[in-house]
Each structure stands twice: as structure tokens, then as C-alpha cells.
Amino acid sequence: MLVLASASPRRRELLSQAGYEFKVHPARIPEEPRMGEDPIAYVVRLAREKAEAVFRELTTESDRHAMEGGEGRLAVLGADTTVTVDRQILGKPEDTADAARMLRLLSGRTHRVMTGVALQTAERVEVAAEVTGVRFLTLRDQEIAAYVAGGEPMDKAGAYAIQGWAARWIPRIEGCYFNVVGLPLALVCALLEGAGMKGA
């Protein structure tokens, strides 16, 4: 039984798109970076902690029956995405002012989107990471204000969604598009297949 340790609707959509059947059990762990932590180490650590936390929750005797329902061994997929510019980690904005600040940082520049993924099974945990470069056009203050007022940035790393209104500001990317949405599908499918899990 595959379990996605994330409440993200985008991750659910992407994993379904790849042909996998799964259940959702969001992880609840602190997501603050440690002092001096490298961005890639940060997202990989969070992905692993999410997968491990949910796996522990679901491997009590009662939860195992409820979640697996006789559908085979348990595997938990954790993921975490962040945006970095000038080695700053840009997570989800705290408020509208923070969202506007992040968008001003990204304006007219190329930044990196990093996603860490982890697959926890009874035997082991496998981890990996994907990095994509994203170029932003120069943004006017009015554009930033209108975008923030619309609410789209508020639960997104880096304060934007490439699959949303912000797409008009992105002339090119270097790397995996799905990574920017929140789940690098080719990488995730390779991990799942390596663990013997097949999609449709």
C-alpha cells in the first residue's frame, strides 16, 4: 500500500497522473531549516522526516489493518519543495508582505527549485533530490500586488505557482517542470519502481 505523506493537492494530482493508487496521510513535523543548513540537505531531511513519521504512525497494529486493508506492504512517500535565491531558502510566505518580498527577490532573475523525496518501507528509506532552474521576468510592483491580492502565493514555496497565474512571468526553465509544481515525477517513479511498486 502506497501512502503519500503530504496534504498538497498538486502532489496528489501528479502522483495520480503517473498512474499510482495511494492513500493520503499528511505528516505534521516542524519545517524550519537548521542553522547553516544547505538547501538540498534541508529538503531531503524534511522529506525523510515526513516519510519516517507517517510510517511510524501507520505501523501500529490497529493502523496497519486500517491503512493496508490487506493490500500488501506499506510504503510511505515524503516530499518537500523549496525555492532558493542567493542561497536563501524561500519557503511558504508568512503573510502578504512576505509573499511580496519573495516575489521582488525573484523578479528578473533565475532561481532554483529543489524537491527532496523519500520512500520509506520496512526494509529501508531511499532519498533523492531534483533541482530545476526557473527564470522570472522583471515584475512591476502593480503585478506583484495584484498577484498577492489574489491569494495564490500564500501556500506556495517561493510565493508562486508555475501552473497558475505566475506562468506568464516564466519564459524558460532548466530541468523538470513537475519538480517546480511539487513532485519530480520521473525521479519519484524510479524510486517507486526500485521498491517494486508499479503504476497503472
Buried (B, 14 or more C-beta within 10 A) or exposed (E): BBBBBBEBEBBBBBBBEBEBEBBBBEBEBEBEBEEEEBBBBBBBBBBBBBBBBBBEBBBEEEBEEEBBEEEEEBBBBBBBBBBBBEEEBBBBBEEBEBBBBBBEBBBEEEBBBBBBBBBBBEEEBBBBBBBBEBBBBEBEEEBBEEBBEEEBBBBBBBBBBBBBBBEEBBEEBEBBBBBBBBBBBEBBBBBBEEBEBEBE
